Amino acid sequence: MTGADHGDSDRKEFDHRDLVASLSADERAEILEKSDRAGLMHLAGHLGAILVCASLVLARVPFYPLVLLPLGVLIVFLFTPLHETIHGTAFRSQRLNDTVASFCGFLVFLPPTWFRYFHFAHHRYTHDAERDPELSVSKPTTWPRYLLVMTGILDWISRITTILRNAVFENNDAFVPQKGRARVRREARIFCALYGLVAFVGFWGGGNEIALIWILPLLIGGPFLRAYLLAEHTRCPHVANMLENTRTTFTTALVRFLAWNMPYHSEHHAYPTVPFHKLPLFHKMVRAHLRSTENGYVRFTRKYIRGISDGSLAKDM
């Protein structure tokens, strides 16, 4: 998954393939080393923060509604360990990767098998307007569309309908191979059964608690994930070079922790088998070659909003 096959075979510029080829054997060995310990420590920190916030909400501490925001951000950003585990790089153990992927995927309504096929197609055809599945829905270029997208409502509708469609019908997505379609359906059906069980238990046991520490926070945290994901590729050139078609965003240590170092996104696309905990080191090796970067998510968002207001965004798209 280190290359893209939609570029010009006569390329002349230094790109991600040249970058990877330039690494020494020792450098590759260092940045490709997986670790159960690093993954478990990071996961413990992420889940621990969720448990603390959820406990405060359940205890109805003074001003507990204010805790719903950080709780929601923490839960919705379980998307990032899901992303890391489907790459098989969160842990050395593949069983751990698969288990955590299923757990996180369940909580954010994104079954990992289907998402793996979707995401790997995105890596193979990154920012290819014709074949990147992430571009099947255009980025918002008007205020009404932007505000609607940022609520996360469209994303949640898409996730739920995808699960239901895959559970009821045979999957026909172009990026899902024939051999994987039965597994996609089986996993979707398991998720539906589990959601049904949670709903049943919640109904008879008083579903307010489940809604209060899971569903409501997910909805509250959704806009923050949408803003984060929008910065990864939007307004980057539609070229094959991963150092150019993907944006690295310089941000705080807290955001990097929350996103499992995925703000180093150009680095991730250039060499997807680098584990999350090695991305800061890889970044130091390749920073001089990055072509698309931004100093913070707030700065990116301001530029995006300005592009909507002055109409330049619609022209770029």
N, C-alpha and C positions, 0 to 999 in steps of 0.2 A: 504493500500500500504506500510505498514511498514515492511513486511517480504518478503522473497523469498522462493519459494517452490521447488527450485532445489538443496537444500543442503542435507547433510547427517543427517538423523533423529537421529543418535547417536552422534551428535556433542559434543565435550568436551570443546572446547575453548569458551571464552567469546566473544559473537558476538553482532550484532546490536539489536537483540531481547532481549538479556539479558540487554543491555544498556537501552533500552526503559522501560523495566520492572522495572529497578532499580530506575527510577525517582519517586519522591514523587508526590502526588496529587497537591501540591502547585507548584512544579516545572513544571509539565505538564501544569497547568493552565496558568502559566506565559509565557512559551515559545510558547504556541499555540494560544495566543490572536491575532486575526486579527485586522487590523486598516485601515479604509478608509483614514484617515489623513496621515498616514505614506506612504501609497501607492501613494496617490495623490501628496504629496510633492516630493517623489522620481521621479515620472513620470514627474512632472513639471520641475524638474531640468534636466532630460534627454532630454525632448522635447525642453525645453528652450535653451539648448546648441545647439541642432540641428537647431533651428530657427535662432540663432545668426550666426552660421556658414553659413547657407543657405543665409541669408541676405547679408553677406559679399561677397559671391560668386556672387549673383545676382547684387550687386552694383558694381561689377568688381573693388573692391579695389585693390591697388597695390599689386602685388604678390598673387592675389586671387587663382591661381591654387594650392598654397601651402595649402590653407584652405580645399581643396577637401579631403585631407587625414584625418584630424580629423572629417570632416563631414561624410566621408564614414565609419569610425570606429563607430561613434555615431549611424548612421542609421543601420548598419549591426548588431550592438549589441542590437537593438530592439528585436532580438531573445530572449534576457534574460527576459524582461517583458512579452513577449509572453509565454515563458516557465513558468513563475511564475503565470500568469493568468490562464493557462490551469489546473494548480494545484488548482486553486481557493483560493490562499493564498496571492495574491498581495493586495487585498482589502477585507473588510468584506462583502461588497455588491456583490452578485453573478452577478447582472446586470452589475456592473462596471467591474468585471473580464471578462465577456463575451464581453462587448463592446471594451475594450482595447485589448483583445485577437484578435478580428476581425481586429481592426485598425492596430496593429503591424503585424499580420499575412499577411495582404494585402501588407504592405510596404516591407516585406522580402520574399514574394512569398511562404508563408507557411500557408495554411488554417488551422485554429485551431482545427476543429473537427477531421480531419484526423491525424493531428499531436498529438492530445491528445491520440488517440488510439495507435499510434506508440510509444509515449513516455511512456505511462503507461505499455505497454508490456516490454519496456526497463527496467522500474523499477521492474517489477515482475520477470524478468529473467536477471537481471544485470550481464553482463559479462559471461553469459551462451553461449558458442560458438554455441550451436545448436538452441537456442530460442530467444536470444536477437536480435531484428531487427537492432540495431545499428551495429551489427557485420556481417550483410549480405554482406557488402563490406569490404574486408580485409584492415587493416591499411598498409600504404606504407612501404616497406622494402628496396627499391632500390632508387637511386638518381632520375632517370627519373620519377618514380611513385610519389615520395615525392614532387618533384617540381610541378608536374601536380596537385596533390591534394591541395597543398598549394595555388595555384592560385585561388581556389574556383570554377573553371570552371565546374568541375564534379558535384559539389554541386548544382550550378545553373541549370545545365542541368537536374539533377535529380528532382529538385523542380518543374521546368516548365513542364517536361514530366509527373510528378505525377498529377499536376493540370489538364492537358489536358486529361490524361488517365481516371481520376476520373470523369471528365465532360462528356466524350463521352461514356465510358463503365461502367458497374456495377463493383464496387470495389470487388476484390477477395483476398485482403491481409489477411493473416491468423489472424492478430491481430485486424482486424475490424470485429465486430460481425454482424450478418445478420441484426439485428434491426437498426444498425447504418449506413448501406450502402446507404440508400436513402438520408440521411442527408449529408453524405460525397459528394455524387454526386450533390445535390442541392447547397451546399456551393461552390463546385468547379465551377459550372456553373455561380453562382453569381460573383465569382472572375473573371472568364473569361470575363463576360459582363462588369465588371467595368474596367478591363485592356483594353478592346476594346474601351470603352468610353474615357479613358484617352488618348489612342493612337489617337483616332479620333480628340479630342479637341486639342491635341498637334500638330497634323499634320496641322490642319487649323489655329491654333493660333501661330504656330512656336514652334515646339517641342524641340527646343534646350534648353530652360530653364528647362523643366521637366527632360530631359536627364542629364543636367548639375548638378542639385541639388538632383537627386534621383538615376538614373540608373548608371551613371558613378561613383558616390561615392560608391554605393553598390559594384561595381566591384573592386574598389580600396581597400575598407575595408574588402573584403572577406578573404584575407590571414590571417588577424589578428584574425578573428573569428575561422578560421580553426586551427590556432596554439593554441588558447585558448581551443577549444573543444578537441583537441588531447590529452591534458594533463589530462582530466577527468578520463579516465580509461586505457589508453594505457600502457602496460607493468605492469599492476596490475595483481595479481594472479586470475586465473579463478576459484574462489571459491564463495560460497553463502554469506559469511560474508561481509556486506556492509562497515564495518570498514576497510576492507582489499582490496576489489575488486574495490574500488573507491578512487580517490586521492583528498585530500585537498591541495591546493596550497597557500602558504603564499605569499601575494603580497601587493601592495600599496593600500592606501585608495581610490585612483582614480580608479584603476582597479576594486576594490570591488564595488564601486559606479556604474561604467559602467556595470558591470555584475550582478548587483542586489544581491550581496553577494554570488553568486553561486561558487566562489572559495572555499567556505566552502562546498565542494561537497560531501565529505564522510558523513558529518553531514546531508546534505539534503537527501541523499539516506537512511541513517539510520532512519530518521523520516521525511518523505516528507510533512507532514502536518504542519511543523513548518514554519511560514511565513518568508519571506526574511529578514525582519527587526529584527527578533528575532534570526537569525542564529549566529550572533556574541556572544550573550549570551549563546546559546546552545553550541557553540564551547568551551567556557570557562568551561562548565560543563563536556565535553567529551574529551577534547584534549588528556588526558593521555591514552585514549583507541584507538586513531587513529593508524592504521597500515601502511597506505600509504600516505605519505606527500612529498611535495617538496618546496624548498625555492625559489619560483619565476618561472615565465614562461620562462624567458630567460635561466635559469639553466636547466629546463626540456628540452627545445628545443636543447640546446647544448648536453645534454646526448643522446637525440634521434638521432641527427645528427651523433654523435660519434658512436652510435649503427649501423647506416647505413654503416658508413665507415669501421668499423672493422668486420662487418658481424654478430655481436652478436644479433642485432635486429631480423634478420630473424630466428635465432634459438629460440628466446623467443616466437615469434609468432606461 
